[in-house]
Amino acid sequence: MESILIITNLPDRESAMALAQRLIEHRLAACVNVMASCTSVYHWRGENETVSEVPVLIKTLAQHYAQLEQLIKSMHPYELPEIIAVPITNGLPAYLKWIADETLVSDKK
């Protein structure tokens, strides 16, 4: 089973925490890190933007990506949210097993 790390950013801590809680409740992620606020600088629709955002790191399995992407998009206030999946090619075997164990449950909500 392939573990992945999904990266997204939300505009505030409240929306980041709401997403984290929902992902854990639905067993779509084993762990979600809601990071400290950061400054993002990017080009959008012909303008340079500088905004404060809250990075979110989500540990899950690749097989959950489509469902997780759908949930993030449904809760995300941005027109085009950042949703990036990075394969976890190496890691502590017991930790990777824990990710699988926590997200492969028969009673997903």
LUMKE-978873 format. One record per atom (N, C-alpha, C): chain; z, y, x; residue in three letters; residue number from 1. Coordinates in Angstrom, 2 decimals. Layout:
BEGIN
<chaine = A, pz = Z, py = Y, px = X, residu = ALA, num = NUM>
...
//
This chain:
BEGIN
<chaine = A, pz = 0.00, py = -1.18, px = 0.83, residu = MET, num = 1>
<chaine = A, pz = 0.00, py = 0.00, px = 0.00, residu = MET, num = 1>
<chaine = A, pz = 0.00, py = 1.24, px = 0.87, residu = MET, num = 1>
<chaine = A, pz = -0.90, py = 2.15, px = 0.56, residu = GLU, num = 2>
<chaine = A, pz = -1.06, py = 3.34, px = 1.37, residu = GLU, num = 2>
<chaine = A, pz = -0.15, py = 4.46, px = 0.88, residu = GLU, num = 2>
<chaine = A, pz = 0.73, py = 4.91, px = 1.76, residu = SER, num = 3>
<chaine = A, pz = 1.58, py = 6.06, px = 1.46, residu = SER, num = 3>
<chaine = A, pz = 0.82, py = 7.33, px = 1.79, residu = SER, num = 3>
<chaine = A, pz = 1.05, py = 8.37, px = 0.98, residu = ILE, num = 4>
<chaine = A, pz = 0.42, py = 9.67, px = 1.23, residu = ILE, num = 4>
<chaine = A, pz = 1.45, py = 10.78, px = 1.09, residu = ILE, num = 4>
<chaine = A, pz = 1.13, py = 11.90, px = 1.69, residu = LEU, num = 5>
<chaine = A, pz = 1.92, py = 13.12, px = 1.57, residu = LEU, num = 5>
<chaine = A, pz = 1.04, py = 14.12, px = 0.84, residu = LEU, num = 5>
<chaine = A, pz = 1.52, py = 14.63, px = -0.27, residu = ILE, num = 6>
<chaine = A, pz = 0.77, py = 15.64, px = -1.02, residu = ILE, num = 6>
<chaine = A, pz = 1.44, py = 16.98, px = -0.80, residu = ILE, num = 6>
<chaine = A, pz = 0.61, py = 17.97, px = -0.51, residu = ILE, num = 7>
<chaine = A, pz = 1.08, py = 19.32, px = -0.25, residu = ILE, num = 7>
<chaine = A, pz = 0.57, py = 20.24, px = -1.35, residu = ILE, num = 7>
<chaine = A, pz = 1.47, py = 21.05, px = -1.88, residu = THR, num = 8>
<chaine = A, pz = 1.08, py = 22.09, px = -2.82, residu = THR, num = 8>
<chaine = A, pz = 2.01, py = 23.28, px = -2.61, residu = THR, num = 8>
<chaine = A, pz = 1.66, py = 24.40, px = -3.19, residu = ASN, num = 9>
<chaine = A, pz = 2.49, py = 25.61, px = -3.15, residu = ASN, num = 9>
<chaine = A, pz = 2.61, py = 26.15, px = -4.56, residu = ASN, num = 9>
<chaine = A, pz = 3.79, py = 26.64, px = -4.90, residu = LEU, num = 10>
<chaine = A, pz = 4.00, py = 27.26, px = -6.20, residu = LEU, num = 10>
<chaine = A, pz = 4.51, py = 28.68, px = -5.99, residu = LEU, num = 10>
<chaine = A, pz = 4.39, py = 29.53, px = -7.01, residu = PRO, num = 11>
<chaine = A, pz = 4.72, py = 30.94, px = -6.82, residu = PRO, num = 11>
<chaine = A, pz = 6.22, py = 31.24, px = -6.74, residu = PRO, num = 11>
<chaine = A, pz = 7.06, py = 30.30, px = -7.19, residu = ASP, num = 12>
<chaine = A, pz = 8.51, py = 30.57, px = -7.16, residu = ASP, num = 12>
<chaine = A, pz = 9.28, py = 29.26, px = -7.13, residu = ASP, num = 12>
<chaine = A, pz = 10.56, py = 29.37, px = -6.80, residu = ARG, num = 13>
<chaine = A, pz = 11.42, py = 28.19, px = -6.67, residu = ARG, num = 13>
<chaine = A, pz = 11.61, py = 27.48, px = -8.01, residu = ARG, num = 13>
<chaine = A, pz = 11.71, py = 28.23, px = -9.09, residu = GLU, num = 14>
<chaine = A, pz = 11.91, py = 27.61, px = -10.40, residu = GLU, num = 14>
<chaine = A, pz = 10.77, py = 26.67, px = -10.76, residu = GLU, num = 14>
<chaine = A, pz = 9.53, py = 27.12, px = -10.60, residu = SER, num = 15>
<chaine = A, pz = 8.39, py = 26.25, px = -10.93, residu = SER, num = 15>
<chaine = A, pz = 8.28, py = 25.09, px = -9.95, residu = SER, num = 15>
<chaine = A, pz = 8.63, py = 25.30, px = -8.69, residu = ALA, num = 16>
<chaine = A, pz = 8.61, py = 24.21, px = -7.71, residu = ALA, num = 16>
<chaine = A, pz = 9.65, py = 23.15, px = -8.06, residu = ALA, num = 16>
<chaine = A, pz = 10.85, py = 23.58, px = -8.44, residu = MET, num = 17>
<chaine = A, pz = 11.90, py = 22.63, px = -8.82, residu = MET, num = 17>
<chaine = A, pz = 11.55, py = 21.89, px = -10.11, residu = MET, num = 17>
<chaine = A, pz = 10.94, py = 22.58, px = -11.06, residu = ALA, num = 18>
<chaine = A, pz = 10.53, py = 21.92, px = -12.31, residu = ALA, num = 18>
<chaine = A, pz = 9.51, py = 20.82, px = -12.02, residu = ALA, num = 18>
<chaine = A, pz = 8.55, py = 21.11, px = -11.14, residu = LEU, num = 19>
<chaine = A, pz = 7.56, py = 20.11, px = -10.76, residu = LEU, num = 19>
<chaine = A, pz = 8.24, py = 18.94, px = -10.06, residu = LEU, num = 19>
<chaine = A, pz = 9.12, py = 19.24, px = -9.11, residu = ALA, num = 20>
<chaine = A, pz = 9.82, py = 18.18, px = -8.36, residu = ALA, num = 20>
<chaine = A, pz = 10.58, py = 17.26, px = -9.32, residu = ALA, num = 20>
<chaine = A, pz = 11.32, py = 17.84, px = -10.23, residu = GLN, num = 21>
<chaine = A, pz = 12.10, py = 17.05, px = -11.19, residu = GLN, num = 21>
<chaine = A, pz = 11.19, py = 16.16, px = -12.04, residu = GLN, num = 21>
<chaine = A, pz = 10.09, py = 16.70, px = -12.51, residu = ARG, num = 22>
<chaine = A, pz = 9.18, py = 15.93, px = -13.36, residu = ARG, num = 22>
<chaine = A, pz = 8.57, py = 14.77, px = -12.58, residu = ARG, num = 22>
<chaine = A, pz = 8.17, py = 15.01, px = -11.33, residu = LEU, num = 23>
<chaine = A, pz = 7.58, py = 13.94, px = -10.52, residu = LEU, num = 23>
<chaine = A, pz = 8.56, py = 12.81, px = -10.28, residu = LEU, num = 23>
<chaine = A, pz = 9.81, py = 13.16, px = -10.03, residu = ILE, num = 24>
<chaine = A, pz = 10.84, py = 12.14, px = -9.80, residu = ILE, num = 24>
<chaine = A, pz = 11.15, py = 11.41, px = -11.10, residu = ILE, num = 24>
<chaine = A, pz = 11.29, py = 12.15, px = -12.20, residu = GLU, num = 25>
<chaine = A, pz = 11.58, py = 11.52, px = -13.50, residu = GLU, num = 25>
<chaine = A, pz = 10.51, py = 10.51, px = -13.88, residu = GLU, num = 25>
<chaine = A, pz = 9.24, py = 10.82, px = -13.60, residu = HIS, num = 26>
<chaine = A, pz = 8.14, py = 9.94, px = -13.95, residu = HIS, num = 26>
<chaine = A, pz = 7.85, py = 8.90, px = -12.88, residu = HIS, num = 26>
<chaine = A, pz = 8.66, py = 8.89, px = -11.83, residu = ARG, num = 27>
<chaine = A, pz = 8.54, py = 7.93, px = -10.73, residu = ARG, num = 27>
<chaine = A, pz = 7.16, py = 8.00, px = -10.06, residu = ARG, num = 27>
<chaine = A, pz = 6.59, py = 9.21, px = -10.06, residu = LEU, num = 28>
<chaine = A, pz = 5.32, py = 9.42, px = -9.38, residu = LEU, num = 28>
<chaine = A, pz = 5.52, py = 9.77, px = -7.91, residu = LEU, num = 28>
<chaine = A, pz = 6.74, py = 10.08, px = -7.53, residu = ALA, num = 29>
<chaine = A, pz = 7.08, py = 10.41, px = -6.15, residu = ALA, num = 29>
<chaine = A, pz = 8.44, py = 9.79, px = -5.82, residu = ALA, num = 29>
<chaine = A, pz = 8.58, py = 9.38, px = -4.58, residu = ALA, num = 30>
<chaine = A, pz = 9.87, py = 8.87, px = -4.13, residu = ALA, num = 30>
<chaine = A, pz = 10.76, py = 10.03, px = -3.69, residu = ALA, num = 30>
<chaine = A, pz = 10.14, py = 11.07, px = -3.16, residu = CYS, num = 31>
<chaine = A, pz = 10.88, py = 12.22, px = -2.66, residu = CYS, num = 31>
<chaine = A, pz = 9.99, py = 13.45, px = -2.73, residu = CYS, num = 31>
<chaine = A, pz = 10.58, py = 14.57, px = -3.12, residu = VAL, num = 32>
<chaine = A, pz = 9.86, py = 15.84, px = -3.15, residu = VAL, num = 32>
<chaine = A, pz = 10.72, py = 16.85, px = -2.40, residu = VAL, num = 32>
<chaine = A, pz = 10.14, py = 17.46, px = -1.38, residu = ASN, num = 33>
<chaine = A, pz = 10.83, py = 18.52, px = -0.63, residu = ASN, num = 33>
<chaine = A, pz = 10.35, py = 19.86, px = -1.15, residu = ASN, num = 33>
<chaine = A, pz = 11.29, py = 20.65, px = -1.66, residu = VAL, num = 34>
<chaine = A, pz = 11.00, py = 22.03, px = -2.07, residu = VAL, num = 34>
<chaine = A, pz = 11.47, py = 22.89, px = -0.90, residu = VAL, num = 34>
<chaine = A, pz = 10.54, py = 23.51, px = -0.24, residu = MET, num = 35>
<chaine = A, pz = 10.83, py = 24.22, px = 1.00, residu = MET, num = 35>
<chaine = A, pz = 11.25, py = 25.67, px = 0.72, residu = MET, num = 35>
<chaine = A, pz = 11.62, py = 26.34, px = 1.80, residu = ALA, num = 36>
<chaine = A, pz = 11.95, py = 27.76, px = 1.71, residu = ALA, num = 36>
<chaine = A, pz = 10.66, py = 28.56, px = 1.47, residu = ALA, num = 36>
<chaine = A, pz = 10.80, py = 29.68, px = 0.86, residu = SER, num = 37>
<chaine = A, pz = 9.67, py = 30.55, px = 0.57, residu = SER, num = 37>
<chaine = A, pz = 8.93, py = 30.91, px = 1.86, residu = SER, num = 37>
<chaine = A, pz = 7.61, py = 31.04, px = 1.74, residu = CYS, num = 38>
<chaine = A, pz = 6.79, py = 31.44, px = 2.87, residu = CYS, num = 38>
<chaine = A, pz = 5.79, py = 32.49, px = 2.41, residu = CYS, num = 38>
<chaine = A, pz = 5.12, py = 33.09, px = 3.34, residu = THR, num = 39>
<chaine = A, pz = 4.08, py = 34.06, px = 3.03, residu = THR, num = 39>
<chaine = A, pz = 2.72, py = 33.41, px = 3.26, residu = THR, num = 39>
<chaine = A, pz = 1.88, py = 33.43, px = 2.23, residu = SER, num = 40>
<chaine = A, pz = 0.54, py = 32.89, px = 2.34, residu = SER, num = 40>
<chaine = A, pz = -0.46, py = 34.04, px = 2.36, residu = SER, num = 40>
<chaine = A, pz = -1.40, py = 33.96, px = 3.27, residu = VAL, num = 41>
<chaine = A, pz = -2.46, py = 34.96, px = 3.39, residu = VAL, num = 41>
<chaine = A, pz = -3.78, py = 34.22, px = 3.22, residu = VAL, num = 41>
<chaine = A, pz = -4.60, py = 34.67, px = 2.27, residu = TYR, num = 42>
<chaine = A, pz = -5.85, py = 33.97, px = 1.98, residu = TYR, num = 42>
<chaine = A, pz = -6.86, py = 34.93, px = 1.37, residu = TYR, num = 42>
<chaine = A, pz = -8.09, py = 34.46, px = 1.32, residu = HIS, num = 43>
<chaine = A, pz = -9.19, py = 35.23, px = 0.73, residu = HIS, num = 43>
<chaine = A, pz = -9.52, py = 34.62, px = -0.62, residu = HIS, num = 43>
<chaine = A, pz = -9.50, py = 35.41, px = -1.68, residu = TRP, num = 44>
<chaine = A, pz = -9.74, py = 34.91, px = -3.04, residu = TRP, num = 44>
<chaine = A, pz = -10.53, py = 35.94, px = -3.82, residu = TRP, num = 44>
<chaine = A, pz = -11.69, py = 35.52, px = -4.31, residu = ARG, num = 45>
<chaine = A, pz = -12.53, py = 36.37, px = -5.15, residu = ARG, num = 45>
<chaine = A, pz = -12.84, py = 37.72, px = -4.52, residu = ARG, num = 45>
<chaine = A, pz = -13.22, py = 37.67, px = -3.26, residu = GLY, num = 46>
<chaine = A, pz = -13.64, py = 38.87, px = -2.56, residu = GLY, num = 46>
<chaine = A, pz = -12.52, py = 39.74, px = -2.03, residu = GLY, num = 46>
<chaine = A, pz = -11.30, py = 39.32, px = -2.18, residu = GLU, num = 47>
<chaine = A, pz = -10.14, py = 40.12, px = -1.75, residu = GLU, num = 47>
<chaine = A, pz = -9.25, py = 39.32, px = -0.81, residu = GLU, num = 47>
<chaine = A, pz = -8.61, py = 40.02, px = 0.12, residu = ASN, num = 48>
<chaine = A, pz = -7.57, py = 39.41, px = 0.93, residu = ASN, num = 48>
<chaine = A, pz = -6.27, py = 39.49, px = 0.16, residu = ASN, num = 48>
<chaine = A, pz = -5.56, py = 38.38, px = 0.05, residu = GLU, num = 49>
<chaine = A, pz = -4.31, py = 38.30, px = -0.71, residu = GLU, num = 49>
<chaine = A, pz = -3.17, py = 37.94, px = 0.22, residu = GLU, num = 49>
<chaine = A, pz = -2.00, py = 38.49, px = -0.04, residu = THR, num = 50>
<chaine = A, pz = -0.77, py = 38.12, px = 0.66, residu = THR, num = 50>
<chaine = A, pz = 0.30, py = 37.95, px = -0.42, residu = THR, num = 50>
<chaine = A, pz = 0.81, py = 36.71, px = -0.53, residu = VAL, num = 51>
<chaine = A, pz = 1.79, py = 36.41, px = -1.57, residu = VAL, num = 51>
<chaine = A, pz = 2.91, py = 35.54, px = -1.02, residu = VAL, num = 51>
<chaine = A, pz = 4.03, py = 35.57, px = -1.70, residu = SER, num = 52>
<chaine = A, pz = 5.14, py = 34.69, px = -1.40, residu = SER, num = 52>
<chaine = A, pz = 4.97, py = 33.41, px = -2.22, residu = SER, num = 52>
<chaine = A, pz = 5.10, py = 32.27, px = -1.57, residu = GLU, num = 53>
<chaine = A, pz = 4.96, py = 30.98, px = -2.24, residu = GLU, num = 53>
<chaine = A, pz = 6.05, py = 30.02, px = -1.76, residu = GLU, num = 53>
<chaine = A, pz = 6.24, py = 28.95, px = -2.53, residu = VAL, num = 54>
<chaine = A, pz = 7.21, py = 27.91, px = -2.18, residu = VAL, num = 54>
<chaine = A, pz = 6.43, py = 26.62, px = -1.91, residu = VAL, num = 54>
<chaine = A, pz = 6.40, py = 26.17, px = -0.65, residu = PRO, num = 55>
<chaine = A, pz = 5.71, py = 24.93, px = -0.33, residu = PRO, num = 55>
<chaine = A, pz = 6.47, py = 23.72, px = -0.88, residu = PRO, num = 55>
<chaine = A, pz = 5.70, py = 22.73, px = -1.33, residu = VAL, num = 56>
<chaine = A, pz = 6.26, py = 21.51, px = -1.88, residu = VAL, num = 56>
<chaine = A, pz = 5.57, py = 20.33, px = -1.19, residu = VAL, num = 56>
<chaine = A, pz = 6.37, py = 19.40, px = -0.67, residu = LEU, num = 57>
<chaine = A, pz = 5.87, py = 18.20, px = 0.00, residu = LEU, num = 57>
<chaine = A, pz = 6.27, py = 17.00, px = -0.85, residu = LEU, num = 57>
<chaine = A, pz = 5.30, py = 16.18, px = -1.20, residu = ILE, num = 58>
<chaine = A, pz = 5.51, py = 15.07, px = -2.13, residu = ILE, num = 58>
<chaine = A, pz = 5.14, py = 13.76, px = -1.43, residu = ILE, num = 58>
<chaine = A, pz = 6.10, py = 12.82, px = -1.39, residu = LYS, num = 59>
<chaine = A, pz = 5.84, py = 11.50, px = -0.81, residu = LYS, num = 59>
<chaine = A, pz = 5.61, py = 10.50, px = -1.92, residu = LYS, num = 59>
<chaine = A, pz = 4.45, py = 9.81, px = -1.86, residu = THR, num = 60>
<chaine = A, pz = 4.08, py = 8.88, px = -2.92, residu = THR, num = 60>
<chaine = A, pz = 3.09, py = 7.86, px = -2.36, residu = THR, num = 60>
<chaine = A, pz = 2.49, py = 7.09, px = -3.26, residu = LEU, num = 61>
<chaine = A, pz = 1.46, py = 6.12, px = -2.89, residu = LEU, num = 61>
<chaine = A, pz = 0.10, py = 6.64, px = -3.32, residu = LEU, num = 61>
<chaine = A, pz = -0.92, py = 6.29, px = -2.58, residu = ALA, num = 62>
<chaine = A, pz = -2.28, py = 6.75, px = -2.88, residu = ALA, num = 62>
<chaine = A, pz = -2.70, py = 6.36, px = -4.30, residu = ALA, num = 62>
<chaine = A, pz = -2.25, py = 5.24, px = -4.78, residu = GLN, num = 63>
<chaine = A, pz = -2.65, py = 4.78, px = -6.12, residu = GLN, num = 63>
<chaine = A, pz = -2.14, py = 5.70, px = -7.23, residu = GLN, num = 63>
<chaine = A, pz = -1.18, py = 6.55, px = -6.93, residu = HIS, num = 64>
<chaine = A, pz = -0.64, py = 7.47, px = -7.93, residu = HIS, num = 64>
<chaine = A, pz = -1.31, py = 8.84, px = -7.89, residu = HIS, num = 64>
<chaine = A, pz = -2.25, py = 9.03, px = -6.94, residu = TYR, num = 65>
<chaine = A, pz = -2.80, py = 10.37, px = -6.73, residu = TYR, num = 65>
<chaine = A, pz = -3.40, py = 10.98, px = -8.00, residu = TYR, num = 65>
<chaine = A, pz = -4.24, py = 10.26, px = -8.71, residu = ALA, num = 66>
<chaine = A, pz = -4.93, py = 10.84, px = -9.87, residu = ALA, num = 66>
<chaine = A, pz = -3.92, py = 11.31, px = -10.93, residu = ALA, num = 66>
<chaine = A, pz = -2.92, py = 10.49, px = -11.20, residu = GLN, num = 67>
<chaine = A, pz = -1.92, py = 10.87, px = -12.20, residu = GLN, num = 67>
<chaine = A, pz = -1.08, py = 12.05, px = -11.71, residu = GLN, num = 67>
<chaine = A, pz = -0.75, py = 12.04, px = -10.43, residu = LEU, num = 68>
<chaine = A, pz = 0.04, py = 13.12, px = -9.86, residu = LEU, num = 68>
<chaine = A, pz = -0.76, py = 14.43, px = -9.86, residu = LEU, num = 68>
<chaine = A, pz = -2.03, py = 14.36, px = -9.50, residu = GLU, num = 69>
<chaine = A, pz = -2.88, py = 15.56, px = -9.53, residu = GLU, num = 69>
<chaine = A, pz = -2.93, py = 16.14, px = -10.94, residu = GLU, num = 69>
<chaine = A, pz = -3.10, py = 15.30, px = -11.92, residu = GLN, num = 70>
<chaine = A, pz = -3.16, py = 15.75, px = -13.32, residu = GLN, num = 70>
<chaine = A, pz = -1.85, py = 16.44, px = -13.72, residu = GLN, num = 70>
<chaine = A, pz = -0.73, py = 15.87, px = -13.33, residu = LEU, num = 71>
<chaine = A, pz = 0.56, py = 16.47, px = -13.68, residu = LEU, num = 71>
<chaine = A, pz = 0.75, py = 17.82, px = -12.98, residu = LEU, num = 71>
<chaine = A, pz = 0.40, py = 17.89, px = -11.70, residu = ILE, num = 72>
<chaine = A, pz = 0.52, py = 19.16, px = -10.97, residu = ILE, num = 72>
<chaine = A, pz = -0.34, py = 20.22, px = -11.65, residu = ILE, num = 72>
<chaine = A, pz = -1.60, py = 19.89, px = -11.95, residu = LYS, num = 73>
<chaine = A, pz = -2.49, py = 20.87, px = -12.59, residu = LYS, num = 73>
<chaine = A, pz = -1.95, py = 21.32, px = -13.94, residu = LYS, num = 73>
<chaine = A, pz = -1.34, py = 20.40, px = -14.70, residu = SER, num = 74>
<chaine = A, pz = -0.83, py = 20.77, px = -16.02, residu = SER, num = 74>
<chaine = A, pz = 0.38, py = 21.70, px = -15.94, residu = SER, num = 74>
<chaine = A, pz = 1.13, py = 21.64, px = -14.84, residu = MET, num = 75>
<chaine = A, pz = 2.33, py = 22.46, px = -14.69, residu = MET, num = 75>
<chaine = A, pz = 2.11, py = 23.69, px = -13.81, residu = MET, num = 75>
<chaine = A, pz = 0.98, py = 23.76, px = -13.15, residu = HIS, num = 76>
<chaine = A, pz = 0.75, py = 24.80, px = -12.14, residu = HIS, num = 76>
<chaine = A, pz = 0.19, py = 26.06, px = -12.79, residu = HIS, num = 76>
<chaine = A, pz = 0.73, py = 27.22, px = -12.45, residu = PRO, num = 77>
<chaine = A, pz = 0.24, py = 28.47, px = -13.05, residu = PRO, num = 77>
<chaine = A, pz = -1.06, py = 29.01, px = -12.44, residu = PRO, num = 77>
<chaine = A, pz = -1.45, py = 28.49, px = -11.28, residu = TYR, num = 78>
<chaine = A, pz = -2.64, py = 29.03, px = -10.63, residu = TYR, num = 78>
<chaine = A, pz = -3.92, py = 28.46, px = -11.24, residu = TYR, num = 78>
<chaine = A, pz = -4.95, py = 29.26, px = -11.24, residu = GLU, num = 79>
<chaine = A, pz = -6.28, py = 28.82, px = -11.68, residu = GLU, num = 79>
<chaine = A, pz = -6.80, py = 27.71, px = -10.76, residu = GLU, num = 79>
<chaine = A, pz = -6.56, py = 27.83, px = -9.46, residu = LEU, num = 80>
<chaine = A, pz = -7.01, py = 26.85, px = -8.48, residu = LEU, num = 80>
<chaine = A, pz = -5.83, py = 26.49, px = -7.58, residu = LEU, num = 80>
<chaine = A, pz = -5.01, py = 25.53, px = -7.99, residu = PRO, num = 81>
<chaine = A, pz = -3.84, py = 25.19, px = -7.17, residu = PRO, num = 81>
<chaine = A, pz = -4.24, py = 24.41, px = -5.92, residu = PRO, num = 81>
<chaine = A, pz = -3.49, py = 24.64, px = -4.86, residu = GLU, num = 82>
<chaine = A, pz = -3.66, py = 23.83, px = -3.66, residu = GLU, num = 82>
<chaine = A, pz = -3.04, py = 22.46, px = -3.94, residu = GLU, num = 82>
<chaine = A, pz = -3.85, py = 21.42, px = -3.82, residu = ILE, num = 83>
<chaine = A, pz = -3.36, py = 20.04, px = -3.91, residu = ILE, num = 83>
<chaine = A, pz = -4.10, py = 19.27, px = -2.83, residu = ILE, num = 83>
<chaine = A, pz = -3.37, py = 18.94, px = -1.77, residu = ILE, num = 84>
<chaine = A, pz = -3.96, py = 18.27, px = -0.62, residu = ILE, num = 84>
<chaine = A, pz = -3.21, py = 16.97, px = -0.38, residu = ILE, num = 84>
<chaine = A, pz = -3.95, py = 15.87, px = -0.26, residu = ALA, num = 85>
<chaine = A, pz = -3.34, py = 14.57, px = 0.05, residu = ALA, num = 85>
<chaine = A, pz = -3.65, py = 14.22, px = 1.50, residu = ALA, num = 85>
<chaine = A, pz = -2.61, py = 13.87, px = 2.24, residu = VAL, num = 86>
<chaine = A, pz = -2.74, py = 13.49, px = 3.63, residu = VAL, num = 86>
<chaine = A, pz = -2.26, py = 12.05, px = 3.77, residu = VAL, num = 86>
<chaine = A, pz = -3.09, py = 11.17, px = 4.32, residu = PRO, num = 87>
<chaine = A, pz = -2.63, py = 9.78, px = 4.49, residu = PRO, num = 87>
<chaine = A, pz = -1.50, py = 9.71, px = 5.52, residu = PRO, num = 87>
<chaine = A, pz = -0.54, py = 8.87, px = 5.24, residu = ILE, num = 88>
<chaine = A, pz = 0.53, py = 8.61, px = 6.20, residu = ILE, num = 88>
<chaine = A, pz = 0.11, py = 7.36, px = 6.96, residu = ILE, num = 88>
<chaine = A, pz = -0.36, py = 7.55, px = 8.17, residu = THR, num = 89>
<chaine = A, pz = -0.90, py = 6.43, px = 8.93, residu = THR, num = 89>
<chaine = A, pz = 0.18, py = 5.65, px = 9.67, residu = THR, num = 89>
<chaine = A, pz = 1.29, py = 6.30, px = 9.97, residu = ASN, num = 90>
<chaine = A, pz = 2.41, py = 5.64, px = 10.63, residu = ASN, num = 90>
<chaine = A, pz = 3.70, py = 6.20, px = 10.09, residu = ASN, num = 90>
<chaine = A, pz = 4.72, py = 5.41, px = 10.13, residu = GLY, num = 91>
<chaine = A, pz = 6.03, py = 5.86, px = 9.69, residu = GLY, num = 91>
<chaine = A, pz = 7.03, py = 4.73, px = 9.82, residu = GLY, num = 91>
<chaine = A, pz = 8.28, py = 5.05, px = 9.69, residu = LEU, num = 92>
<chaine = A, pz = 9.33, py = 4.05, px = 9.74, residu = LEU, num = 92>
<chaine = A, pz = 9.06, py = 3.03, px = 8.62, residu = LEU, num = 92>
<chaine = A, pz = 8.84, py = 1.77, px = 8.95, residu = PRO, num = 93>
<chaine = A, pz = 8.50, py = 0.79, px = 7.92, residu = PRO, num = 93>
<chaine = A, pz = 9.47, py = 0.76, px = 6.74, residu = PRO, num = 93>
<chaine = A, pz = 10.75, py = 0.86, px = 7.00, residu = ALA, num = 94>
<chaine = A, pz = 11.74, py = 0.82, px = 5.91, residu = ALA, num = 94>
<chaine = A, pz = 11.56, py = 2.04, px = 4.99, residu = ALA, num = 94>
<chaine = A, pz = 11.22, py = 3.20, px = 5.55, residu = TYR, num = 95>
<chaine = A, pz = 11.01, py = 4.40, px = 4.73, residu = TYR, num = 95>
<chaine = A, pz = 9.75, py = 4.25, px = 3.88, residu = TYR, num = 95>
<chaine = A, pz = 8.68, py = 3.74, px = 4.45, residu = LEU, num = 96>
<chaine = A, pz = 7.44, py = 3.54, px = 3.71, residu = LEU, num = 96>
<chaine = A, pz = 7.63, py = 2.51, px = 2.60, residu = LEU, num = 96>
<chaine = A, pz = 8.44, py = 1.48, px = 2.86, residu = LYS, num = 97>
<chaine = A, pz = 8.76, py = 0.50, px = 1.82, residu = LYS, num = 97>
<chaine = A, pz = 9.54, py = 1.17, px = 0.70, residu = LYS, num = 97>
<chaine = A, pz = 10.46, py = 2.07, px = 1.05, residu = TRP, num = 98>
<chaine = A, pz = 11.25, py = 2.79, px = 0.06, residu = TRP, num = 98>
<chaine = A, pz = 10.33, py = 3.62, px = -0.85, residu = TRP, num = 98>
<chaine = A, pz = 9.34, py = 4.29, px = -0.28, residu = ILE, num = 99>
<chaine = A, pz = 8.39, py = 5.05, px = -1.09, residu = ILE, num = 99>
<chaine = A, pz = 7.73, py = 4.11, px = -2.12, residu = ILE, num = 99>
<chaine = A, pz = 7.28, py = 2.97, px = -1.66, residu = ALA, num = 100>
<chaine = A, pz = 6.64, py = 2.01, px = -2.56, residu = ALA, num = 100>
<chaine = A, pz = 7.62, py = 1.51, px = -3.62, residu = ALA, num = 100>
<chaine = A, pz = 8.80, py = 1.14, px = -3.20, residu = ASP, num = 101>
<chaine = A, pz = 9.80, py = 0.62, px = -4.14, residu = ASP, num = 101>
<chaine = A, pz = 10.16, py = 1.63, px = -5.22, residu = ASP, num = 101>
<chaine = A, pz = 10.24, py = 2.90, px = -4.85, residu = GLU, num = 102>
<chaine = A, pz = 10.65, py = 3.94, px = -5.81, residu = GLU, num = 102>
<chaine = A, pz = 9.54, py = 4.35, px = -6.77, residu = GLU, num = 102>
<chaine = A, pz = 8.30, py = 4.08, px = -6.39, residu = THR, num = 103>
<chaine = A, pz = 7.20, py = 4.51, px = -7.25, residu = THR, num = 103>
<chaine = A, pz = 6.49, py = 3.34, px = -7.94, residu = THR, num = 103>
<chaine = A, pz = 6.83, py = 2.14, px = -7.58, residu = LEU, num = 104>
<chaine = A, pz = 6.23, py = 0.96, px = -8.20, residu = LEU, num = 104>
<chaine = A, pz = 7.26, py = 0.29, px = -9.12, residu = LEU, num = 104>
<chaine = A, pz = 7.67, py = 0.97, px = -10.13, residu = VAL, num = 105>
<chaine = A, pz = 8.63, py = 0.40, px = -11.06, residu = VAL, num = 105>
<chaine = A, pz = 7.94, py = 0.12, px = -12.38, residu = VAL, num = 105>
<chaine = A, pz = 8.37, py = -0.91, px = -13.05, residu = SER, num = 106>
<chaine = A, pz = 7.73, py = -1.32, px = -14.30, residu = SER, num = 106>
<chaine = A, pz = 8.07, py = -0.41, px = -15.46, residu = SER, num = 106>
<chaine = A, pz = 9.13, py = 0.36, px = -15.34, residu = ASP, num = 107>
<chaine = A, pz = 9.56, py = 1.21, px = -16.46, residu = ASP, num = 107>
<chaine = A, pz = 9.22, py = 2.67, px = -16.26, residu = ASP, num = 107>
<chaine = A, pz = 8.05, py = 2.98, px = -15.67, residu = LYS, num = 108>
<chaine = A, pz = 7.63, py = 4.39, px = -15.51, residu = LYS, num = 108>
<chaine = A, pz = 7.61, py = 5.07, px = -16.85, residu = LYS, num = 108>
<chaine = A, pz = 8.05, py = 6.30, px = -16.86, residu = LYS, num = 109>
<chaine = A, pz = 8.09, py = 7.07, px = -18.09, residu = LYS, num = 109>
<chaine = A, pz = 6.74, py = 7.65, px = -18.41, residu = LYS, num = 109>
//
